[in-house]
Amino acid sequence: MSAYSVIIAGSGAAGMMAAIVAARRCEKVLLLEKLAKPGAKLKATGGGRCNLTNTLDNETFMARFGREGRFMTPALNAFDHDALTAFFRDIGVETHAPDGYRVFPLTHNAETILSALEKELERLGVDVRCHQRVTGLVHDGQCVASVETASETFYAPHVILATGGMGYPQLGAEGDGYALAEAAGHTVTDLYPAMMPLRTKETWVQHCRAETIPKVTIRVDLKKHKKLRADGDLIFTKTGIRGPAVLDFAREVTPLLERYGEVPLRVNMTKGMNEDDLLNHFKTVQNDRRDATTLDLVKTLLPEPLGLQLCTLANADPGLPFSRQPGQAKSDLLKTLAWTPLTVTGHDGFKMAMITRGGVSLKEIRPETMESKKLEGLYFCGEIMNLDGPCGGYNLQWSFASGFVAGHLGRKDNYKRDYSACRS
Ligand SMILES: Cc1cc2nc3c(=O)[nH]c(=O)nc-3n(C[C@H](O)[C@H](O)[C@H](O)COP(=O)(O)OP(=O)(O)OC[C@H]3O[C@@H](n4cnc5c(N)ncnc54)[C@H](O)[C@@H]3O)c2cc1C
């Protein structure tokens, strides 16, 4: 006889949502968490502000996850961003989208989200046990039977793996779930750290440290990968680059790094201006300010330390008027300003990765229910699966939506009814 109807391993966004949904359906739920408290990563999201979802329609949302994105169709149909914000409203958290796109709790405090989820778990009588690291999944090759931790064995006919990925391991997710999934017969794809700062070969970046350059475009300068590009703000660091544009781009760069050793990039930091635009801009400024030096011209577009570095790269004397630069320096400076070369040589790995690229193969999971095709009674939700989205609330929305579906334990026909029940 089973002590619980469902055991959930991992109390992140996905696991907590799955537990709440299952408990609302009167299931007896055990939520096992290896850390001292639930939701450590959730609390750190959005720089502590928690960008929990965004306002995109499901089609656009899924497209941002790449080829695998369509797997999310049933989950998002069951639980989209409107359903998520309604869910939080019902448990006392108002949300808003100050820029019309990214959704945050009104308090701009991730703690608000976490404590509302914890209160709801308590209200529903979910048995939450911390300091319980799931170490084994017991099955007979067909059905799940129990879950082992270092100290105990817990029995249930349903187990949901919500152990997350491998990024920021100090926040709990260290990849345990992949081994558990493999032991259950699942395939885990190659795993890469994603959404993290990148190191560059160019050491001049250290002189521009902490400069934020708005609205840059980054592209990969490799013949076969010219289409890979990202837009957004870029920040220089002591050893390379970070910032929203880089975070999104990192997921594309890591597999290339492994393949090519280093990845050449081109970065436009001059609001999309090409060489002709730049030359015209310089002429206009020079007409107004006859005594302007080359650096004065560049400073109309970029911060001075960066301008100085780019002049040096192009062998242009920053103190000379642009018209008096040698021809080669002129053309090199325009080229450098239009597409500054940078070379990615590495990163800090999973330690600084907000997301894991790769995970349990989607081919082996039913998208309508999140149930394993390999083992009856086994479910997955959240980052453990082979899906990763960019910055902007994508990954939490996916974690909550897949948690919502997994919490139904295969009874997909009841989504609508249960959603109303959630709201009552
Ligand atoms: C710093 C940071 C900021 C982020 N900001 C945002 C943001 O603003 N918006 C957004 O959409 N996404 C953001 N993300 C990504 C997002 O947080 C994750 O994709 C999401 O939290 C994944 O949820 P999850 O429940 O699948 O996994 P996790 O939140 O990682 O939860 C997994 C849980 O399982 C536990 N666990 C692991 N192994 C075991 C085991 N063997 N036994 C028991 N428990 C176990 C872990 O301790 C953890 O509590 C951010 C990520 C980071 C690191």
The ligand as a Tripos MOL2 file, in Angstrom:
@<TRIPOS>MOLECULE
LIG
   53    58     1     0     0
SMALL
NO_CHARGES

@<TRIPOS>ATOM
      1 C1         20.2180   33.7320  -10.8410 C.3       1 LIG1
      2 C2         19.0660   33.2540  -11.7220 C.ar      1 LIG1
      3 C3         18.0990   34.1560  -12.1180 C.ar      1 LIG1
      4 C4         17.0310   33.7120  -12.9410 C.ar      1 LIG1
      5 N1         16.0560   34.6000  -13.2700 N.ar      1 LIG1
      6 C5         14.9970   34.1920  -14.0010 C.ar      1 LIG1
      7 C6         13.9070   35.0690  -14.2720 C.ar      1 LIG1
      8 O1         13.8450   36.1950  -13.7740 O.2       1 LIG1
      9 N2         12.9040   34.5850  -15.0550 N.ar      1 LIG1
     10 C7         12.8950   33.3180  -15.5660 C.ar      1 LIG1
     11 O2         11.9500   32.9400  -16.2690 O.2       1 LIG1
     12 N3         13.8990   32.4600  -15.2930 N.ar      1 LIG1
     13 C8         14.9290   32.8520  -14.5140 C.ar      1 LIG1
     14 N4         15.9260   31.9710  -14.2120 N.ar      1 LIG1
     15 C9         15.7760   30.5530  -14.6390 C.3       1 LIG1
     16 C10        14.7590   29.8660  -13.7040 C.3       1 LIG1
     17 O3         15.0220   30.2290  -12.3800 O.3       1 LIG1
     18 C11        14.8040   28.3360  -13.8220 C.3       1 LIG1
     19 O4         14.6400   27.9490  -15.1480 O.3       1 LIG1
     20 C12        13.6870   27.7100  -12.9850 C.3       1 LIG1
     21 O5         13.7990   28.1210  -11.6460 O.3       1 LIG1
     22 C13        13.7160   26.2030  -13.0660 C.3       1 LIG1
     23 O6         12.7580   25.7080  -12.1700 O.3       1 LIG1
     24 P1         12.7830   24.1890  -11.7260 P.3       1 LIG1
     25 O7         11.7130   24.0570  -10.7020 O.co2     1 LIG1
     26 O8         12.7600   23.3210  -12.9070 O.co2     1 LIG1
     27 O9         14.2110   23.9780  -11.0630 O.3       1 LIG1
     28 P2         14.8670   24.6640   -9.7690 P.3       1 LIG1
     29 O10        14.2610   25.9750   -9.4790 O.co2     1 LIG1
     30 O11        16.3130   24.6020   -9.9670 O.co2     1 LIG1
     31 O12        14.4180   23.6990   -8.6050 O.3       1 LIG1
     32 C14        14.9150   22.3990   -8.4710 C.3       1 LIG1
     33 C15        14.8620   22.0470   -7.0120 C.3       1 LIG1
     34 O13        15.1660   20.6680   -6.8580 O.3       1 LIG1
     35 C16        16.0210   20.5040   -5.7570 C.3       1 LIG1
     36 N5         16.7560   19.2680   -5.9730 N.ar      1 LIG1
     37 C17        17.7160   19.0050   -6.8860 C.ar      1 LIG1
     38 N6         18.1240   17.7390   -6.8200 N.ar      1 LIG1
     39 C18        17.3890   17.1770   -5.8290 C.ar      1 LIG1
     40 C19        17.3590   15.8650   -5.2720 C.ar      1 LIG1
     41 N7         18.1560   14.9040   -5.7040 N.pl3     1 LIG1
     42 N8         16.4860   15.6200   -4.2730 N.ar      1 LIG1
     43 C20        15.6720   16.5970   -3.7950 C.ar      1 LIG1
     44 N9         15.6820   17.8460   -4.2750 N.ar      1 LIG1
     45 C21        16.5150   18.1260   -5.2930 C.ar      1 LIG1
     46 C22        16.8910   21.7420   -5.7610 C.3       1 LIG1
     47 O14        17.4810   21.9800   -4.5170 O.3       1 LIG1
     48 C23        15.8760   22.8080   -6.1780 C.3       1 LIG1
     49 O15        15.2400   23.3690   -5.0580 O.3       1 LIG1
     50 C24        16.9880   32.3690  -13.3860 C.ar      1 LIG1
     51 C25        17.9820   31.4740  -12.9930 C.ar      1 LIG1
     52 C26        19.0080   31.8990  -12.1550 C.ar      1 LIG1
     53 C27        20.0550   30.9180  -11.7070 C.3       1 LIG1
@<TRIPOS>BOND
     1     1     2 1
     2     2     3 ar
     3     2    52 ar
     4     3     4 ar
     5     4     5 ar
     6     4    50 ar
     7     5     6 ar
     8     6     7 ar
     9     6    13 1
    10     7     8 2
    11     7     9 ar
    12     9    10 ar
    13    10    11 2
    14    10    12 ar
    15    12    13 ar
    16    13    14 ar
    17    14    15 1
    18    14    50 ar
    19    15    16 1
    20    16    17 1
    21    16    18 1
    22    18    19 1
    23    18    20 1
    24    20    21 1
    25    20    22 1
    26    22    23 1
    27    23    24 1
    28    24    25 2
    29    24    26 1
    30    24    27 1
    31    27    28 1
    32    28    29 2
    33    28    30 1
    34    28    31 1
    35    31    32 1
    36    32    33 1
    37    33    34 1
    38    33    48 1
    39    34    35 1
    40    35    36 1
    41    35    46 1
    42    36    37 ar
    43    36    45 ar
    44    37    38 ar
    45    38    39 ar
    46    39    40 ar
    47    39    45 ar
    48    40    41 1
    49    40    42 ar
    50    42    43 ar
    51    43    44 ar
    52    44    45 ar
    53    46    47 1
    54    46    48 1
    55    48    49 1
    56    50    51 ar
    57    51    52 ar
    58    52    53 1
@<TRIPOS>SUBSTRUCTURE
     1 LIG1         1 GROUP 0 **** ****
